Amino acid sequence: MLSIRLPLAIIITAILAIGAFFAHSSFSSTSFGPYIASIFVILTFVLMALPSMFANMANGSEPQTSQKRVKTKSSVTTAEGMATLYVGNLPYKANEESIKSLFAAVGHVESVRLMKDRKTGRRKGFGFVEVEASKLDVFIDRLNDHEFMDRTIKVRTAKDKAS
């Protein structure tokens, strides 16, 4: 965002400075003539702030504050008693169906998401499985350090994604 806003701010400042010069020479005989340059500087700052204000409104987010976000280490719990597990050290040849069948032997599986590299499309070797929250410990106890397709998988409680 800075790379776009900086040239834009320089252009706006240059235009307003030229406008201030001509306005000052035109209004120098009036009572507010000496203040015209200050008015244009204030307008520059307001115009620089407008794009970020409109971007926040368009995204539906509230303006950012100076408060720091606190990372929580609680598990990701979704609606209707479902929780998310992190599954690591997965074989690259594993697919969603094979992971779902492995976890279905322990309990109900809502969904499986295996992460892929954006550039190559290859699987990264980890993913997330949405399971019953009441059986979260059972899934972890039975499947953590379990041998799956010649790999020892790691199953942990997923953590909230910090945005």
DRENPA-3360 file (N, C-alpha, C; in nm, 2 decimals, always signed):
BEGIN
1 = MLSIRLPL = +0.08/-0.12/+0.00/+0.00/+0.00/+0.00/+0.09/+0.12/+0.00 ~ +0.20/+0.12/+0.07/+0.29/+0.23/+0.08/+0.34/+0.27/-0.06 ~ +0.37/+0.17/-0.14/+0.43/+0.19/-0.27/+0.34/+0.27/-0.36 ~ +0.21/+0.25/-0.34/+0.11/+0.33/-0.42/+0.08/+0.46/-0.36 ~ +0.07/+0.47/-0.23/+0.03/+0.59/-0.16/+0.14/+0.70/-0.17 ~ +0.27/+0.66/-0.17/+0.38/+0.76/-0.17/+0.38/+0.84/-0.30 ~ +0.38/+0.78/-0.42/+0.38/+0.86/-0.54/+0.25/+0.94/-0.55 ~ +0.14/+0.89/-0.51/+0.01/+0.96/-0.51/+0.02/+1.08/-0.42;
9 = AIIITAIL = +0.08/+1.07/-0.30/+0.09/+1.18/-0.21/+0.18/+1.29/-0.27 ~ +0.29/+1.25/-0.34/+0.38/+1.34/-0.40/+0.31/+1.42/-0.51 ~ +0.23/+1.35/-0.59/+0.16/+1.42/-0.70/+0.06/+1.51/-0.64 ~ -0.02/+1.47/-0.54/-0.12/+1.55/-0.48/-0.06/+1.68/-0.41 ~ +0.06/+1.65/-0.35/+0.13/+1.77/-0.28/+0.17/+1.87/-0.38 ~ +0.23/+1.82/-0.50/+0.28/+1.91/-0.60/+0.16/+1.99/-0.66 ~ +0.05/+1.92/-0.69/-0.07/+1.99/-0.74/-0.12/+2.10/-0.64 ~ -0.13/+2.06/-0.52/-0.18/+2.16/-0.42/-0.08/+2.27/-0.39;
17 = AIGAFFAH = +0.05/+2.24/-0.40/+0.15/+2.35/-0.39/+0.14/+2.45/-0.50 ~ +0.12/+2.40/-0.62/+0.10/+2.49/-0.73/-0.03/+2.57/-0.72 ~ -0.13/+2.50/-0.67/-0.26/+2.57/-0.64/-0.24/+2.67/-0.53 ~ -0.17/+2.64/-0.43/-0.14/+2.74/-0.32/-0.07/+2.86/-0.37 ~ +0.03/+2.84/-0.46/+0.10/+2.95/-0.51/+0.01/+3.05/-0.59 ~ -0.07/+2.99/-0.68/-0.16/+3.08/-0.75/-0.27/+3.14/-0.66 ~ -0.32/+3.06/-0.57/-0.42/+3.11/-0.48/-0.37/+3.22/-0.39 ~ -0.24/+3.20/-0.34/-0.18/+3.31/-0.26/-0.17/+3.44/-0.33;
25 = SSFSSTSF = -0.12/+3.43/-0.46/-0.11/+3.55/-0.54/-0.24/+3.61/-0.57 ~ -0.35/+3.53/-0.58/-0.48/+3.59/-0.61/-0.55/+3.64/-0.49 ~ -0.52/+3.58/-0.37/-0.59/+3.62/-0.25/-0.50/+3.69/-0.15 ~ -0.39/+3.74/-0.20/-0.30/+3.81/-0.10/-0.36/+3.94/-0.04 ~ -0.45/+4.00/-0.11/-0.51/+4.12/-0.06/-0.62/+4.09/+0.03 ~ -0.67/+3.97/+0.04/-0.78/+3.94/+0.13/-0.73/+3.91/+0.27 ~ -0.82/+3.89/+0.37/-0.78/+3.87/+0.51/-0.73/+3.72/+0.53 ~ -0.77/+3.63/+0.45/-0.72/+3.49/+0.47/-0.61/+3.45/+0.37;
33 = GPYIASIF = -0.56/+3.54/+0.30/-0.45/+3.52/+0.21/-0.33/+3.46/+0.27 ~ -0.28/+3.50/+0.39/-0.16/+3.44/+0.45/-0.18/+3.29/+0.49 ~ -0.31/+3.26/+0.51/-0.34/+3.12/+0.56/-0.36/+3.02/+0.45 ~ -0.36/+3.07/+0.32/-0.40/+2.98/+0.21/-0.30/+2.86/+0.20 ~ -0.17/+2.88/+0.22/-0.08/+2.78/+0.21/-0.10/+2.67/+0.31 ~ -0.13/+2.71/+0.44/-0.16/+2.62/+0.54/-0.28/+2.54/+0.51 ~ -0.38/+2.60/+0.45/-0.50/+2.53/+0.42/-0.47/+2.42/+0.32 ~ -0.39/+2.45/+0.22/-0.35/+2.35/+0.12/-0.27/+2.23/+0.18;
41 = VILTFVLM = -0.19/+2.26/+0.27/-0.11/+2.16/+0.34/-0.20/+2.06/+0.42 ~ -0.30/+2.12/+0.49/-0.40/+2.04/+0.56/-0.48/+1.95/+0.46 ~ -0.52/+2.01/+0.35/-0.59/+1.94/+0.25/-0.51/+1.82/+0.19 ~ -0.38/+1.84/+0.18/-0.29/+1.73/+0.14/-0.29/+1.61/+0.23 ~ -0.28/+1.64/+0.36/-0.29/+1.53/+0.46/-0.42/+1.46/+0.46 ~ -0.53/+1.54/+0.44/-0.66/+1.48/+0.44/-0.68/+1.39/+0.32 ~ -0.63/+1.44/+0.20/-0.64/+1.36/+0.08/-0.55/+1.23/+0.09 ~ -0.44/+1.24/+0.16/-0.36/+1.12/+0.17/-0.43/+1.02/+0.26;
49 = ALPSMFAN = -0.50/+1.06/+0.36/-0.57/+0.97/+0.45/-0.70/+0.91/+0.39 ~ -0.76/+0.97/+0.30/-0.89/+0.92/+0.24/-0.88/+0.79/+0.18 ~ -0.78/+0.75/+0.10/-0.78/+0.62/+0.04/-0.78/+0.50/+0.14 ~ -0.71/+0.52/+0.25/-0.71/+0.41/+0.35/-0.84/+0.41/+0.42 ~ -0.90/+0.52/+0.44/-1.03/+0.53/+0.51/-1.14/+0.46/+0.43 ~ -1.14/+0.49/+0.29/-1.23/+0.42/+0.21/-1.21/+0.28/+0.19 ~ -1.08/+0.24/+0.19/-1.05/+0.09/+0.18/-1.10/+0.02/+0.30 ~ -1.09/+0.07/+0.42/-1.14/+0.01/+0.54/-1.29/+0.00/+0.53;
57 = MANGSEPQ = -1.36/+0.10/+0.48/-1.50/+0.10/+0.47/-1.55/-0.01/+0.37 ~ -1.48/-0.02/+0.26/-1.52/-0.11/+0.16/-1.50/-0.26/+0.21 ~ -1.40/-0.28/+0.29/-1.37/-0.41/+0.34/-1.47/-0.45/+0.46 ~ -1.54/-0.35/+0.51/-1.63/-0.37/+0.62/-1.55/-0.38/+0.75 ~ -1.43/-0.34/+0.75/-1.35/-0.34/+0.88/-1.36/-0.21/+0.94 ~ -1.33/-0.21/+1.07/-1.33/-0.08/+1.14/-1.19/-0.02/+1.13 ~ -1.17/+0.11/+1.15/-1.04/+0.17/+1.14/-0.94/+0.10/+1.24 ~ -0.82/+0.09/+1.20/-0.72/+0.02/+1.28/-0.68/+0.11/+1.40;
65 = TSQKRVKT = -0.66/+0.05/+1.51/-0.62/+0.12/+1.63/-0.48/+0.09/+1.66 ~ -0.42/+0.15/+1.76/-0.28/+0.13/+1.80/-0.27/+0.01/+1.90 ~ -0.38/-0.05/+1.93/-0.37/-0.17/+2.02/-0.31/-0.29/+1.95 ~ -0.23/-0.36/+2.02/-0.18/-0.48/+1.97/-0.27/-0.60/+1.97 ~ -0.27/-0.68/+1.87/-0.35/-0.80/+1.88/-0.29/-0.91/+1.96 ~ -0.36/-0.98/+2.04/-0.31/-1.08/+2.13/-0.34/-1.21/+2.06 ~ -0.23/-1.29/+2.04/-0.24/-1.42/+1.98/-0.30/-1.52/+2.09 ~ -0.40/-1.59/+2.05/-0.45/-1.69/+2.14/-0.40/-1.82/+2.10;
73 = KSSVTTAE = -0.39/-1.91/+2.20/-0.34/-2.05/+2.17/-0.45/-2.15/+2.19 ~ -0.58/-2.10/+2.18/-0.69/-2.19/+2.20/-0.71/-2.26/+2.07 ~ -0.78/-2.38/+2.08/-0.81/-2.45/+1.96/-0.91/-2.38/+1.87 ~ -0.91/-2.41/+1.75/-1.01/-2.36/+1.66/-1.14/-2.44/+1.67 ~ -1.24/-2.38/+1.72/-1.37/-2.45/+1.74/-1.47/-2.39/+1.65 ~ -1.54/-2.47/+1.57/-1.64/-2.42/+1.48/-1.78/-2.44/+1.53 ~ -1.88/-2.41/+1.46/-2.01/-2.42/+1.50/-2.05/-2.57/+1.51 ~ -2.15/-2.60/+1.59/-2.21/-2.73/+1.61/-2.11/-2.83/+1.67;
81 = GMATLYVG = -2.03/-2.79/+1.76/-1.95/-2.88/+1.83/-1.83/-2.94/+1.75 ~ -1.79/-2.88/+1.65/-1.68/-2.93/+1.57/-1.55/-2.85/+1.61 ~ -1.44/-2.92/+1.60/-1.31/-2.86/+1.63/-1.21/-2.90/+1.51 ~ -1.10/-2.82/+1.50/-1.01/-2.84/+1.39/-0.88/-2.90/+1.45 ~ -0.83/-3.00/+1.38/-0.70/-3.06/+1.41/-0.60/-3.03/+1.31 ~ -0.47/-3.00/+1.35/-0.36/-2.98/+1.26/-0.30/-3.12/+1.24 ~ -0.27/-3.16/+1.11/-0.21/-3.29/+1.08/-0.09/-3.26/+1.00 ~ +0.03/-3.30/+1.06/+0.15/-3.27/+0.99/+0.23/-3.40/+0.95;
89 = NLPYKANE = +0.34/-3.38/+0.88/+0.43/-3.48/+0.83/+0.35/-3.58/+0.75 ~ +0.26/-3.53/+0.67/+0.18/-3.62/+0.58/+0.26/-3.65/+0.45 ~ +0.24/-3.77/+0.40/+0.30/-3.81/+0.28/+0.25/-3.72/+0.16 ~ +0.33/-3.68/+0.07/+0.29/-3.59/-0.04/+0.18/-3.66/-0.13 ~ +0.18/-3.79/-0.13/+0.09/-3.86/-0.22/-0.05/-3.88/-0.15 ~ -0.06/-3.85/-0.02/-0.19/-3.86/+0.05/-0.29/-3.76/-0.01 ~ -0.41/-3.79/-0.02/-0.52/-3.70/-0.06/-0.62/-3.69/+0.05 ~ -0.72/-3.60/+0.02/-0.83/-3.58/+0.12/-0.90/-3.70/+0.16;
97 = ESIKSLFA = -0.93/-3.79/+0.06/-1.01/-3.91/+0.09/-0.93/-4.01/+0.18 ~ -0.80/-4.02/+0.15/-0.73/-4.12/+0.24/-0.71/-4.07/+0.38 ~ -0.70/-3.94/+0.40/-0.69/-3.88/+0.53/-0.83/-3.89/+0.60 ~ -0.94/-3.87/+0.52/-1.07/-3.87/+0.58/-1.10/-4.02/+0.63 ~ -1.06/-4.12/+0.55/-1.09/-4.25/+0.59/-1.00/-4.29/+0.71 ~ -0.88/-4.24/+0.72/-0.80/-4.27/+0.84/-0.86/-4.21/+0.97 ~ -0.91/-4.09/+0.96/-0.97/-4.02/+1.08/-1.11/-4.08/+1.10 ~ -1.18/-4.12/+1.00/-1.32/-4.17/+1.02/-1.32/-4.30/+1.10;
105 = AVGHVESV = -1.21/-4.37/+1.11/-1.20/-4.49/+1.19/-1.21/-4.46/+1.34 ~ -1.18/-4.33/+1.37/-1.18/-4.29/+1.51/-1.32/-4.22/+1.55 ~ -1.37/-4.14/+1.45/-1.50/-4.07/+1.48/-1.54/-4.00/+1.35 ~ -1.64/-3.92/+1.37/-1.70/-3.84/+1.26/-1.61/-3.73/+1.21 ~ -1.59/-3.72/+1.08/-1.50/-3.62/+1.02/-1.59/-3.53/+0.93 ~ -1.59/-3.40/+0.96/-1.67/-3.31/+0.89/-1.60/-3.27/+0.76 ~ -1.47/-3.23/+0.76/-1.40/-3.19/+0.64/-1.25/-3.21/+0.66 ~ -1.18/-3.22/+0.54/-1.03/-3.23/+0.54/-0.98/-3.13/+0.44;
113 = RLMKDRKT = -0.88/-3.05/+0.48/-0.82/-2.95/+0.39/-0.67/-2.98/+0.39 ~ -0.61/-3.01/+0.28/-0.47/-3.03/+0.27/-0.41/-2.91/+0.20 ~ -0.31/-2.85/+0.26/-0.25/-2.73/+0.21/-0.16/-2.76/+0.08 ~ -0.17/-2.67/-0.01/-0.09/-2.68/-0.14/-0.01/-2.56/-0.16 ~ +0.10/-2.57/-0.22/+0.19/-2.46/-0.26/+0.12/-2.38/-0.38 ~ +0.11/-2.25/-0.36/+0.04/-2.17/-0.46/+0.10/-2.17/-0.60 ~ +0.24/-2.17/-0.60/+0.31/-2.17/-0.73/+0.31/-2.30/-0.80 ~ +0.34/-2.41/-0.73/+0.36/-2.54/-0.79/+0.23/-2.62/-0.79;
121 = GRRKGFGF = +0.14/-2.60/-0.69/+0.02/-2.68/-0.68/+0.05/-2.81/-0.60 ~ +0.17/-2.84/-0.56/+0.20/-2.96/-0.49/+0.16/-2.94/-0.34 ~ +0.12/-3.06/-0.28/+0.09/-3.06/-0.14/+0.21/-3.02/-0.06 ~ +0.18/-2.96/+0.06/+0.29/-2.91/+0.15/+0.32/-3.02/+0.25 ~ +0.24/-3.12/+0.27/+0.27/-3.22/+0.37/+0.20/-3.19/+0.51 ~ +0.10/-3.10/+0.51/+0.02/-3.08/+0.63/-0.12/-3.04/+0.59 ~ -0.21/-3.05/+0.68/-0.35/-3.00/+0.65/-0.43/-2.99/+0.78 ~ -0.56/-2.98/+0.77/-0.65/-2.96/+0.88/-0.77/-3.05/+0.86;
129 = VEVEASKL = -0.81/-3.11/+0.97/-0.92/-3.20/+0.97/-1.02/-3.15/+1.07 ~ -1.14/-3.13/+1.03/-1.25/-3.08/+1.12/-1.32/-3.20/+1.17 ~ -1.32/-3.22/+1.31/-1.38/-3.34/+1.37/-1.47/-3.30/+1.49 ~ -1.53/-3.40/+1.55/-1.62/-3.37/+1.67/-1.53/-3.32/+1.78 ~ -1.57/-3.21/+1.84/-1.50/-3.15/+1.95/-1.50/-3.23/+2.07 ~ -1.60/-3.31/+2.09/-1.61/-3.40/+2.21/-1.51/-3.51/+2.21 ~ -1.46/-3.55/+2.09/-1.37/-3.66/+2.07/-1.23/-3.61/+2.03 ~ -1.20/-3.48/+2.06/-1.07/-3.42/+2.02/-0.96/-3.50/+2.07;
137 = DVFIDRLN = -0.96/-3.52/+2.20/-0.85/-3.59/+2.27/-0.83/-3.74/+2.22 ~ -0.94/-3.80/+2.19/-0.94/-3.94/+2.13/-0.87/-3.94/+2.00 ~ -0.90/-3.84/+1.91/-0.83/-3.83/+1.78/-0.68/-3.82/+1.80 ~ -0.65/-3.72/+1.89/-0.50/-3.70/+1.91/-0.43/-3.82/+1.97 ~ -0.49/-3.88/+2.07/-0.43/-4.00/+2.14/-0.41/-4.11/+2.04 ~ -0.51/-4.14/+1.95/-0.50/-4.25/+1.86/-0.41/-4.23/+1.74 ~ -0.41/-4.10/+1.69/-0.35/-4.08/+1.56/-0.22/-4.01/+1.57 ~ -0.19/-3.94/+1.68/-0.06/-3.87/+1.69/+0.05/-3.98/+1.69;
145 = DHEFMDRT = +0.16/-3.96/+1.61/+0.27/-4.05/+1.60/+0.22/-4.19/+1.54 ~ +0.12/-4.18/+1.46/+0.06/-4.30/+1.39/+0.14/-4.32/+1.26 ~ +0.17/-4.44/+1.22/+0.23/-4.47/+1.09/+0.13/-4.47/+0.98 ~ +0.15/-4.38/+0.88/+0.05/-4.37/+0.77/+0.13/-4.35/+0.64 ~ +0.12/-4.45/+0.55/+0.19/-4.44/+0.42/+0.34/-4.42/+0.44 ~ +0.39/-4.50/+0.53/+0.54/-4.50/+0.56/+0.59/-4.37/+0.62 ~ +0.50/-4.29/+0.68/+0.53/-4.16/+0.75/+0.47/-4.16/+0.88 ~ +0.53/-4.10/+0.98/+0.48/-4.09/+1.12/+0.41/-3.95/+1.12;
153 = IKVRTAKD = +0.28/-3.95/+1.12/+0.20/-3.83/+1.12/+0.19/-3.76/+1.26 ~ +0.18/-3.64/+1.26/+0.17/-3.56/+1.39/+0.03/-3.50/+1.39 ~ -0.04/-3.52/+1.50/-0.18/-3.47/+1.51/-0.18/-3.38/+1.63 ~ -0.22/-3.25/+1.62/-0.22/-3.16/+1.72/-0.35/-3.08/+1.71 ~ -0.39/-3.01/+1.82/-0.50/-2.92/+1.81/-0.46/-2.79/+1.73 ~ -0.54/-2.76/+1.64/-0.51/-2.64/+1.55/-0.52/-2.51/+1.64 ~ -0.44/-2.41/+1.60/-0.44/-2.29/+1.67/-0.51/-2.18/+1.58 ~ -0.57/-2.08/+1.65/-0.64/-1.98/+1.58/-0.54/-1.91/+1.48;
161 = KAS = -0.59/-1.88/+1.36/-0.50/-1.80/+1.27/-0.51/-1.66/+1.31 ~ -0.39/-1.60/+1.33/-0.38/-1.46/+1.36/-0.39/-1.38/+1.24 ~ -0.49/-1.29/+1.22/-0.51/-1.21/+1.10/-0.43/-1.08/+1.10;
% end
